[in-house]
Amino acid sequence: MYDVIVVGAGPAGCTASKVLAEKGYKVLLVEKFKMPRYKSCSGVLIKKSMELVKTYFGEDVPESAMCTPTDNRGMIFTDDKGKEYRFEQEGLNVWRSHFDGWLAKKAEESGAEVRDGVSALSCTERDGFVEVSLHGENNYTESARYVLDCEGVVGALKRKITGEAPRYITTFQTFNEGSIDLDPHYFYAYLQPELSEYDAWFNVKDDLLVLGVFVKDMDKISHYYERFIACMEEKHHLCISRQTRSEKWLMPHIRPGCHVDYGVGRVLFAGEVAGFLNPMGEGISAGMESGYCAASAIMEHFDNPQVACEAYRQGTENLKSYMQRQWSLVGGMAGTFREME
Ligand SMILES: Cc1cc2nc3c(=O)[nH]c(=O)nc-3n(C[C@H](O)[C@H](O)[C@H](O)COP(=O)(O)OP(=O)(O)OC[C@H]3O[C@@H](n4cnc5c(N)ncnc54)[C@H](O)[C@@H]3O)c2cc1C
C-alpha cells in the first residue's frame, strides 16, 4: 500500500512526488512513456518557473536541460491590430525531455519509486484507499491512500472518473533551418485572427526556427500555417531552407474564468489535467505550483480527503487568480480572446 500514487512525470507529477517523498511518504510515480519522454513544448521557463524549481527542487535548472540561446529575455505579443507589446523578463530555453527527465530523477533521489513505461488505466475507490490498475509489461494493480492524477492534457484517466469530455485546441509546430530578422532570445506570439484560431508563435531552439499555430478545427491547420508563414516571409524576411520536423499536440482550451477540477474523493487532479495553465500556454509553473499545493494538502489532511481537497482549492487560489489576470491581459490585447467569454 502506497501513501500516494502519482500519475504522470511532467512538472506537476514530479514536483508532487518530490515533496511527498522527501517528507517520508511512500510514493509511486508512474509514467506511461520511457523517460526522458518527448513533450511538444516551446520550452520557455519564465522567471516564476525558474524560481519554483529553486524552491521545490533546491537547485537551479541544470545546463544539461538547456538549449540555445539559453536565455529567454521575454515575450513579444502582437495584438489583433498589429501593435506590439513587449514583456521583458529573465527566462530560460529548455528541451522538455531533458528538463522533465531531470525533475523525475530528483523525485527518485528523494525516495519516490519511479516506474516509467507504465500507464494508469483506471482507479477505483475502495474503503479508505484507491486501487489503480496499471499496464506495463503486463496488467496489475497497486493501491494507495491517495491518487494524484497529473496525466497532462489528454486526461483519459480523469475522464473515466468524472465522465466529462475535455475541450482541446490543437497545436501544430515545425522546426526549420533557415533565417529570419527576429531576435532569437524572445518568444513571439501573434494574436491576429487571420493567422490562427488562438495564437501563432515563433521562437528559436538550438538554431532551429520554430513556427506554430493553434487551431480549434484540425482541418484548418494548413490554412492558418501557410498564412502565418507568408506573413513572416513578408514582414520578417523568413527564409526556410529545410523543415526538419513537424508535430501536432493538444492543449486544454482554457476559457475566461479558468475552470479547475480539483478532485473526486481520494483522487486529486493537478497540472494541465486539472485546468492549471496560463491562457498564453505557460503551463510549467502552473503544473509545478498545483502539484506542490495538492501534495501539501494531502500531507496536511492525510486522513480526510474531503478536507484535503478543499485545502488544495484554497492553496491554489492565488494561482487561479493569476491565470484569470492573464486572461484579462490577453483579452485586453485581442478582441478575439474577449469574444471567447
Ligand atoms: C506546443 C506547446 C508549447 C508549450 N510551450 C510552453 C512553454 O514554453 N512554457 C510553458 O511553461 N508551458 C508551455 N506549454 C504548456 C506545458 O507544456 C504544459 O502546461 C505542462 O507540460 C503541463 O504539465 P503537467 O505536468 O500537467 O503535464 P505534462 O507535462 O503533460 O505531463 C503529463 C505526463 O503524464 C503522462 N501520462 C499521461 N497519461 C498517463 C497515464 N494514464 N499513465 C501514466 N502516465 C500518463 C504523460 O506521458 C506525461 O509525461 C506548451 C504546450 C504546448 C502544447
The ligand as an SDF file (V2000), in Angstrom:
LIG
                    3D

 53 58  0  0  0  0  0  0  0  0999 V2000
    3.1160   23.4870  -28.2750 C   0  0  0  0  0  0  0  0  0  0  0  0
    3.1570   23.7760  -26.7910 C   0  0  0  0  0  0  0  0  0  0  0  0
    4.0340   24.7440  -26.3250 C   0  0  0  0  0  0  0  0  0  0  0  0
    4.1060   24.9940  -24.9410 C   0  0  0  0  0  0  0  0  0  0  0  0
    5.0350   25.9040  -24.5070 N   0  0  0  0  0  0  0  0  0  0  0  0
    5.1880   26.1210  -23.1860 C   0  0  0  0  0  0  0  0  0  0  0  0
    6.2350   26.9560  -22.7080 C   0  0  0  0  0  0  0  0  0  0  0  0
    7.0460   27.4780  -23.4680 O   0  0  0  0  0  0  0  0  0  0  0  0
    6.3310   27.1610  -21.3730 N   0  0  0  0  0  0  0  0  0  0  0  0
    5.4720   26.5760  -20.5030 C   0  0  0  0  0  0  0  0  0  0  0  0
    5.5870   26.8240  -19.2980 O   0  0  0  0  0  0  0  0  0  0  0  0
    4.4790   25.7630  -20.9220 N   0  0  0  0  0  0  0  0  0  0  0  0
    4.3370   25.5060  -22.2440 C   0  0  0  0  0  0  0  0  0  0  0  0
    3.3520   24.6450  -22.6800 N   0  0  0  0  0  0  0  0  0  0  0  0
    2.4290   24.0430  -21.6850 C   0  0  0  0  0  0  0  0  0  0  0  0
    3.1530   22.9700  -20.9000 C   0  0  0  0  0  0  0  0  0  0  0  0
    3.8140   22.0810  -21.7710 O   0  0  0  0  0  0  0  0  0  0  0  0
    2.1330   22.1660  -20.0580 C   0  0  0  0  0  0  0  0  0  0  0  0
    1.2120   23.0380  -19.4610 O   0  0  0  0  0  0  0  0  0  0  0  0
    2.8410   21.3620  -18.9680 C   0  0  0  0  0  0  0  0  0  0  0  0
    3.6770   20.3790  -19.5280 O   0  0  0  0  0  0  0  0  0  0  0  0
    1.7910   20.6890  -18.0640 C   0  0  0  0  0  0  0  0  0  0  0  0
    2.4600   19.9350  -17.0950 O   0  0  0  0  0  0  0  0  0  0  0  0
    1.7760   18.6630  -16.4690 P   0  0  0  0  0  0  0  0  0  0  0  0
    2.7540   18.0960  -15.5010 O   0  0  0  0  0  0  0  0  0  0  0  0
    0.4140   18.9950  -16.0250 O   0  0  0  0  0  0  0  0  0  0  0  0
    1.5640   17.6290  -17.6940 O   0  0  0  0  0  0  0  0  0  0  0  0
    2.6140   17.0060  -18.7320 P   0  0  0  0  0  0  0  0  0  0  0  0
    3.8690   17.7660  -18.7710 O   0  0  0  0  0  0  0  0  0  0  0  0
    1.8710   16.8230  -19.9970 O   0  0  0  0  0  0  0  0  0  0  0  0
    2.9260   15.5900  -18.1020 O   0  0  0  0  0  0  0  0  0  0  0  0
    1.9350   14.5980  -18.0140 C   0  0  0  0  0  0  0  0  0  0  0  0
    2.6130   13.2520  -18.0730 C   0  0  0  0  0  0  0  0  0  0  0  0
    1.6530   12.2310  -17.7980 O   0  0  0  0  0  0  0  0  0  0  0  0
    1.9170   11.1180  -18.6360 C   0  0  0  0  0  0  0  0  0  0  0  0
    0.6720   10.3260  -18.7080 N   0  0  0  0  0  0  0  0  0  0  0  0
   -0.4720   10.6410  -19.3580 C   0  0  0  0  0  0  0  0  0  0  0  0
   -1.4190    9.7050  -19.1480 N   0  0  0  0  0  0  0  0  0  0  0  0
   -0.8490    8.7860  -18.3370 C   0  0  0  0  0  0  0  0  0  0  0  0
   -1.3250    7.5740  -17.7740 C   0  0  0  0  0  0  0  0  0  0  0  0
   -2.5720    7.1430  -17.9920 N   0  0  0  0  0  0  0  0  0  0  0  0
   -0.4750    6.8490  -17.0050 N   0  0  0  0  0  0  0  0  0  0  0  0
    0.8070    7.2760  -16.7920 C   0  0  0  0  0  0  0  0  0  0  0  0
    1.3010    8.4260  -17.3060 N   0  0  0  0  0  0  0  0  0  0  0  0
    0.4840    9.1650  -18.0510 C   0  0  0  0  0  0  0  0  0  0  0  0
    2.3090   11.7620  -19.9480 C   0  0  0  0  0  0  0  0  0  0  0  0
    3.0360   10.8610  -20.7590 O   0  0  0  0  0  0  0  0  0  0  0  0
    3.1680   12.9320  -19.4570 C   0  0  0  0  0  0  0  0  0  0  0  0
    4.5160   12.5780  -19.3370 O   0  0  0  0  0  0  0  0  0  0  0  0
    3.2690   24.3280  -24.0420 C   0  0  0  0  0  0  0  0  0  0  0  0
    2.3770   23.3590  -24.5170 C   0  0  0  0  0  0  0  0  0  0  0  0
    2.3230   23.0670  -25.8830 C   0  0  0  0  0  0  0  0  0  0  0  0
    1.3900   22.0020  -26.3710 C   0  0  0  0  0  0  0  0  0  0  0  0
  1  2  1  0
  2  3  1  0
  2 52  2  0
  3  4  2  0
  4  5  1  0
  4 50  1  0
  5  6  2  0
  6  7  1  0
  6 13  1  0
  7  8  2  0
  7  9  1  0
  9 10  1  0
 10 11  2  0
 10 12  1  0
 12 13  2  0
 13 14  1  0
 14 15  1  0
 14 50  1  0
 15 16  1  0
 16 17  1  0
 16 18  1  0
 18 19  1  0
 18 20  1  0
 20 21  1  0
 20 22  1  0
 22 23  1  0
 23 24  1  0
 24 25  2  0
 24 26  1  0
 24 27  1  0
 27 28  1  0
 28 29  2  0
 28 30  1  0
 28 31  1  0
 31 32  1  0
 32 33  1  0
 33 34  1  0
 33 48  1  0
 34 35  1  0
 35 36  1  0
 35 46  1  0
 36 37  1  0
 36 45  1  0
 37 38  2  0
 38 39  1  0
 39 40  1  0
 39 45  2  0
 40 41  1  0
 40 42  2  0
 42 43  1  0
 43 44  2  0
 44 45  1  0
 46 47  1  0
 46 48  1  0
 48 49  1  0
 50 51  2  0
 51 52  1  0
 52 53  1  0
M  END
$$$$
